[in-house]
Amino acid sequence: MNKILFTFPGQGAQIPGMLHELDRQGEHGQLLRQASDILGEDVMTLDTPQALERTRAVQLCILIAGVASASWLIARKAVPDFVSGLSIGAFPAAVVSGALDFADALRLVSLRGELMEKAAPAGYGLCAIGGLPERTVQTLVDAVCAPASPVYLANINASDQFVIAGSDDAMKKVLDMAREKGATKTDRLAVAVPSHCPLLADAARFLHDAIGQVTFRRPAIAYLSGSTGRVLWQPQRIADDLAFNMARPVRWADAMQAACERGVRLAIEMPPGSVLTGLAKRVLADGEALSCQQQGMAGALALALRRKAN
């Protein structure tokens, strides 16, 4: 009942300079050089404000930052019992679990970002809604969704925290209605693609074909799917989870409840995120959650080692 979960944030958590911050720590140079060699480009050009306007750059930065930070903790004996990632965060989670090689993850995430950029024209994205129950949000989405103005419920992050995906016009209508219903949060997110809905089904199938050419292994650390809330051990199921999560709703609330039921009492969120920490705190009532971005890597390490010792 004292297990540790590493969580990996999704798109929207990105921070300009995030890879340069890793470089300044002085211990990730080899990993950054490896990423540059595999991609055939200098990854240190991916974290500028201009570069982060592209989905591909954002997703690669989140992958690299997550793997680097988790590896730093594990090298110091802070080994998690579970890993789980939201959306693109599933890829660094799979690498850290041992199911997927870092080199293969880099190539797949590069392709994933390109596919998602091409999947929808300008005028699509994600919005957050807070303070309403799921049934109300789903009713609003169903009332607006139409072939010419699609919108879907994309993320179930908590009992009253949701993300919708679709066209800007359709999402605006849903947000306006949500505010009338008493929503406490109605924000446009810094994501330029309508993730986790049928609009990305074709892109997901293309990625699935590419993933089929990659070798997956049984993980050494339990892989908890952010899409289904289930622990996956079979390599093929993890591969399918990574391929199709861009077109499937995120059920993060279910994943965190599953972690709690399996004895997780410490959730550590890898850089650059902090949102998942707040969501974990709501579930781990008798546990702890922290963000490395906010508390620092040394603080995360100390707390993890203390938990391991108890």
JOHUFEN-V255775 format. One record per backbone hydrogen bond with DSSP energy under -1.0 kcal/mol. NH is the residue of the N-H (numbers start at 1). CO is the residue of the C=O. E is the energy in kcal/mol with one decimal. If there is no record, write none. Layout:
nh->[NH,NH]
co->[CO,CO]
e->[E,E]
This chain:
nh->[3,5,6,7,8,13,17,18,21,22,23,24,25,26,32,33,34,35,36,37,38,39,40,41,45,46,52,53,54,58,59,60,61,62,63,64,65,66,67,68,69,70,71,72,73,74,75,77,78,79,81,82,83,84,86,89,90,91,93,94,95,96,97,99,100,105,106,107,108,109,110,111,112,113,114,115,116,117,118,119,125,127,128,129,130,131,137,138,139,140,141,142,143,144,145,152,154,155,156,157,158,161,162,163,164,165,166,167,168,171,172,173,174,175,176,177,178,179,180,181,182,183,184,185,187,189,191,195,196,200,201,204,205,206,207,208,209,210,211,212,213,214,217,220,221,222,224,225,229,232,238,239,240,241,242,243,244,245,247,250,251,253,255,256,257,258,259,260,261,262,263,264,265,266,267,268,269,270,273,278,279,280,281,283,284,285,287,288,290,292,295,296,300,301,302,303,304,305,306,307,308,309]
co->[263,266,82,268,84,10,47,15,17,18,19,20,22,23,28,29,30,31,32,33,34,35,36,36,42,43,48,50,51,54,55,56,57,58,59,60,61,62,63,64,65,66,67,68,69,70,71,74,73,77,4,4,222,6,8,86,87,88,89,90,91,92,93,94,94,101,102,103,104,105,106,107,108,109,110,111,112,113,114,115,166,164,187,162,185,160,133,134,135,136,137,138,139,140,141,165,163,163,250,161,161,158,129,155,127,152,125,150,123,167,168,169,170,171,172,173,174,175,176,177,179,178,130,130,128,126,189,193,246,197,198,200,201,202,203,204,205,206,207,208,210,211,99,97,97,81,83,230,225,223,234,235,236,237,238,239,240,241,244,154,226,156,251,252,253,254,255,256,257,258,260,259,3,3,288,5,290,7,270,274,275,276,277,280,280,283,284,265,267,269,291,292,296,297,298,299,300,301,302,303,304,305]
e->[-2.5,-2.9,-2.2,-2.5,-1.8,-1.5,-2.5,-1.7,-2.1,-1.2,-2.3,-2.0,-1.0,-1.3,-2.4,-2.4,-2.5,-2.4,-2.0,-2.5,-2.5,-2.3,-1.6,-1.4,-1.9,-1.9,-2.5,-1.4,-1.9,-2.0,-2.5,-2.2,-2.4,-2.3,-2.1,-2.7,-2.7,-2.1,-2.4,-2.5,-2.3,-2.3,-2.3,-1.8,-1.8,-2.6,-2.4,-2.0,-2.3,-1.4,-2.4,-1.8,-2.2,-2.1,-2.5,-2.4,-2.3,-1.8,-1.7,-2.2,-2.1,-2.7,-2.0,-1.6,-1.2,-2.3,-2.4,-1.8,-2.5,-2.9,-2.2,-2.0,-2.9,-2.7,-1.7,-2.8,-2.4,-2.0,-1.7,-1.2,-2.1,-2.2,-3.2,-2.8,-2.2,-2.4,-1.9,-2.9,-2.0,-2.1,-2.5,-2.6,-1.7,-1.2,-2.8,-2.9,-2.8,-2.0,-3.0,-1.7,-1.6,-1.1,-2.8,-1.7,-2.9,-2.5,-1.9,-2.4,-3.1,-2.7,-2.4,-1.7,-2.1,-2.8,-2.5,-2.2,-2.6,-2.4,-1.6,-1.4,-1.2,-2.5,-2.2,-1.5,-1.7,-2.4,-2.1,-1.7,-3.4,-2.0,-1.8,-2.3,-2.0,-1.9,-2.3,-2.4,-1.7,-1.6,-2.9,-1.7,-1.6,-1.9,-2.0,-2.7,-1.7,-1.2,-3.0,-2.8,-1.9,-3.3,-1.8,-2.4,-2.3,-2.0,-2.2,-2.2,-2.4,-1.1,-1.6,-2.9,-1.9,-2.2,-1.8,-2.5,-1.9,-2.4,-2.1,-2.2,-2.3,-1.2,-1.6,-2.4,-2.8,-1.3,-2.0,-3.0,-2.8,-3.0,-1.5,-1.3,-1.6,-2.3,-2.2,-1.1,-3.0,-2.1,-1.8,-2.6,-2.4,-2.5,-3.3,-1.9,-1.9,-2.6,-2.4,-2.0,-2.4,-2.7,-1.8,-2.2,-2.4,-1.7]
